[in-house]
Amino acid sequence: METNLPLHAVEFPHGYTYSAHPVACAAGIAAMKLYDSENIEAKVNALIPYFENALHQLKGLPHIEDLRNCGLAGAIQLAARDGDGTIRPREVFEYCWQHGLYVRYGGNNLSLAPTFISEKAEIDQMFNVISDALRQLK
């Protein structure tokens, strides 16, 4: 289909999964009920110190410039290699992916956000894989 609009103004029309879509609203309401019935907030609050400690135990590993977290959201800032801050995070992502762990990366950071129903053993596994990945970096 041809259009006279500039390319940056062309939008693919589709149905959103938010903005009061009835299915998304039903899923959100069901999730909120589960949060209450399963006492997820208390479980998350109990897991936060464990996650924070595990994250900050990485201090001193090669190529780490900064470690930070807010609750169960954490970030690992990595030093640039050859002037490019995006190389190492991508390499850590690839190592983790090959070892069964998905980590999000962007720029010179790894972003971590375990699920609210994570167990301590899963947190340990996550940081073991990340630690191994960091140790094998050039």
Backbone hydrogen bonds, N-H to C=O, Kabsch-Sander energy under -0.5 kcal/mol:
donor,donor_aa,acceptor,acceptor_aa,energy
9,A,6,P,-2.1
10,V,7,L,-1.3
25,C,21,H,-2.7
26,A,22,P,-2.2
27,A,23,V,-2.3
28,G,24,A,-2.4
29,I,25,C,-2.6
30,A,26,A,-2.3
31,A,27,A,-2.4
32,M,28,G,-2.4
33,K,29,I,-2.1
34,L,30,A,-2.1
35,Y,31,A,-2.6
36,D,32,M,-1.9
37,S,33,K,-3.0
38,E,34,L,-2.8
39,N,36,D,-1.0
40,I,35,Y,-2.0
43,K,39,N,-1.7
44,V,40,I,-2.9
45,N,41,E,-2.5
46,A,42,A,-1.8
47,L,43,K,-1.5
48,I,44,V,-1.9
51,F,47,L,-2.5
52,E,48,I,-3.0
53,N,49,P,-2.4
54,A,50,Y,-2.4
55,L,51,F,-2.7
56,H,52,E,-2.5
57,Q,53,N,-1.1
58,L,55,L,-1.6
59,K,56,H,-1.2
61,L,58,L,-2.3
64,I,61,L,-1.4
65,E,77,Q,-3.4
66,D,77,Q,-1.4
68,R,75,A,-2.1
70,C,73,A,-2.7
73,A,70,C,-1.6
74,G,72,L,-0.5
74,G,112,L,-2.8
75,A,68,R,-2.8
76,I,110,L,-2.1
77,Q,66,D,-2.9
77,Q,75,A,-0.5
78,L,76,I,-0.5
78,L,108,N,-3.3
79,A,63,H,-2.9
81,R,84,D,-1.9
84,D,81,R,-1.9
85,G,83,G,-0.6
87,I,84,D,-0.9
90,R,86,T,-1.3
91,E,87,I,-2.1
92,V,88,R,-2.7
93,F,89,P,-2.6
94,E,90,R,-2.5
95,Y,91,E,-2.3
96,C,92,V,-3.0
97,W,93,F,-2.9
98,Q,94,E,-2.2
99,H,95,Y,-0.9
99,H,96,C,-0.8
100,G,97,W,-1.5
101,L,96,C,-2.9
103,V,101,L,-0.6
104,R,111,S,-1.4
106,G,109,N,-2.1
109,N,106,G,-2.1
110,L,76,I,-2.3
111,S,104,R,-3.4
112,L,74,G,-3.3
118,S,115,T,-1.7
122,E,119,E,-0.6
123,I,119,E,-1.8
124,D,120,K,-2.7
125,Q,121,A,-2.2
126,M,122,E,-2.3
127,F,123,I,-2.3
128,N,124,D,-2.2
129,V,125,Q,-2.2
130,I,126,M,-2.2
131,S,127,F,-2.4
132,D,128,N,-2.3
133,A,129,V,-2.5
134,L,130,I,-2.6
135,R,131,S,-2.0
136,Q,132,D,-1.3
137,L,133,A,-0.5
137,L,134,L,-0.9
